[in-house]
Amino acid sequence: MSLYTATLPGRELAQRFQSLGVMTGKTFDEIAAVVGPPNARAVMAHNQTLYQWHATGYHIAIMFDANHRMLQISSEHVNIQNPDTNDIASGIGVLIGIIVLVLVVASRC
């Protein structure tokens, strides 16, 4: 498995967060409806809650106030790989191999 393939879940999660635009003031429910449920939750001082979402290649931690409105992004880490020529070549090689196998089997029938 390539790094690109391994980080696809993180890429998809990051894109869902990006689709929200400016999140400040949005409710937890509004955000979770788009990005899915968080992976972790921690109750903080002053009735604030820190929610965290993560998938391979992406992590975001967001602080919410007592009314469950987004205050700020506490941290965000992105390590998403782009496909390289080896990934593309490997995919094409597998596809050619399957086609050849199908043709060989079909010729024997």
C-alpha positions in Angstrom: 0.0 0.0 0.0 1.4 3.4 -0.9 1.5 6.4 1.4 -1.1 8.1 -0.9 -3.5 5.2 -0.4 -2.9 5.1 3.3 -3.6 8.8 3.8 -6.9 8.8 1.7 -9.1 8.7 4.9 -7.3 11.8 6.2 -7.6 13.6 2.9 -11.3 12.9 2.9 -11.8 14.1 6.5 -9.8 17.3 5.8 -11.9 18.0 2.8 -15.1 17.7 4.8 -13.7 20.2 7.3 -12.7 22.5 4.5 -16.2 22.4 3.1 -17.6 24.0 6.3 -15.7 27.2 5.6 -15.4 29.5 8.6 -16.4 27.3 11.6 -16.2 29.9 14.4 -19.6 30.1 16.0 -21.0 27.0 14.4 -22.5 24.4 16.8 -21.0 21.1 17.5 -24.0 19.4 15.8 -23.6 21.5 12.7 -20.0 20.5 12.4 -20.5 16.8 13.3 -23.3 16.5 10.8 -20.7 17.2 8.0 -17.6 15.6 9.3 -19.0 12.8 11.4 -18.6 12.0 15.1 -15.4 12.9 16.9 -12.8 10.3 17.9 -12.3 11.8 21.4 -13.8 14.3 23.8 -12.3 16.0 26.8 -14.1 18.3 29.3 -11.9 21.4 30.0 -12.0 24.3 32.4 -14.7 27.0 32.1 -17.3 24.4 30.8 -15.4 24.1 27.6 -15.1 20.8 25.6 -12.3 19.8 23.3 -13.3 17.4 20.5 -10.8 15.6 18.3 -11.2 14.1 14.9 -8.5 12.0 13.2 -7.8 9.7 10.3 -4.5 8.6 8.9 -2.7 11.8 7.7 -5.0 14.3 9.4 -5.8 15.4 13.0 -7.8 18.3 14.2 -8.7 19.4 17.8 -11.5 22.0 18.3 -12.5 23.8 21.4 -16.3 24.4 22.0 -17.9 26.7 24.7 -20.5 25.7 27.2 -23.2 26.3 24.6 -21.5 23.8 22.2 -20.4 26.6 19.8 -17.0 26.4 18.2 -14.4 28.7 19.8 -11.2 27.9 18.0 -9.1 25.2 16.4 -6.6 24.1 19.2 -4.4 22.1 16.8 -4.4 20.7 13.3 -1.9 18.4 11.8 -1.8 17.4 8.1 0.5 14.8 6.6 -1.3 13.9 3.4 0.7 12.4 0.6 0.1 13.1 -3.1 0.2 10.3 -5.6 3.6 9.8 -7.2 4.5 8.2 -10.5 5.2 4.9 -8.8 1.6 4.7 -7.5 0.2 5.4 -11.0 2.6 3.0 -12.7 1.8 0.3 -10.2 -1.9 0.8 -10.8 -1.5 0.6 -14.6 0.7 -2.5 -14.2 -1.9 -4.3 -12.1 -4.6 -3.4 -14.7 -2.5 -4.7 -17.6 -1.9 -7.9 -15.7 -5.6 -8.5 -15.1 -6.4 -7.8 -18.8 -3.7 -10.3 -19.9 -5.0 -12.9 -17.5 -8.6 -12.5 -18.8 -7.4 -12.8 -22.4 -5.4 -16.0 -21.7 -8.3 -17.6 -19.9 -10.7 -16.5 -22.6 -8.4 -18.0 -25.4 -8.5 -21.4 -23.7 -12.2 -21.6 -23.6 
